[in-house]
Amino acid sequence: QLPVHVSNMASRKSSRKNRSGSDKYSVLLPTYNERENLPLIVWLLVKYFGESGFSYELIVIDDGSPDGTLEVAQQLQLIYGSDKILLRPRAKKLGLGTAYIHGMQHATGNYIIIMDADLSHHPKFIPEFIRKQREGDYDLVSGTRYKGDGGVYGWDLRRKLISRGANFVTQILLRPGASDLTGSFRLYKKEVLEKLVEKCVSKGYVFQMEMIVRARQLGYSIGEVPISFVDRVYGESKLGGNEIVSFLKGLLTLFATT
């Protein structure tokens, strides 16, 4: 006969195992002109999910890419199966927030992972995100370039200064309780992401920052995992002067309204 505290612990462990065994992770991949990157990112996702044994699906949300990204995605679906790769294209570019809403409507997982499809975010970190989330039952886990052994590779000094500066100003103005606000590699409980997207009004680069600020405002718990961010392998980076101006405008709007 097992002592009561041991049997309680065993039952807690097994119930936790059952609960975690039923967890499913839906990865949202918004794409625009990513035909070279998509096969690589999908292969890496399949590899790391396969090795770690977590249940998953990849949802590709292509916004009418003129370079044939959708055709590449269709080929990948034939290779890996329509249970693993779901295609939910849209006719044109409609923004990141609406891409997440669109993807979530089709997601069957109870957790959502958002990441860039351009290989800036390496899928090898996903098992760490999942471990971190389970460790503290966090509402969201964010990849951070600014803590531990996280970092940025392939950026020139201008990009690094802009990113660090944006983060620094944001920390001072908003005190968000997270070290990396403009990153877009995150894991959310599905119901948390639904609530946050509903609350967010920003567009472009400010959107990711608003998600963290609103999460803090709503009392959600945030875990962080250090990641290395690598600049786009193929294709053009989308950060220009207009984005910097709109980022600052958005930051001031958030400061005034939170």
Disulfide bonds with the S-S distance in Angstrom:
none
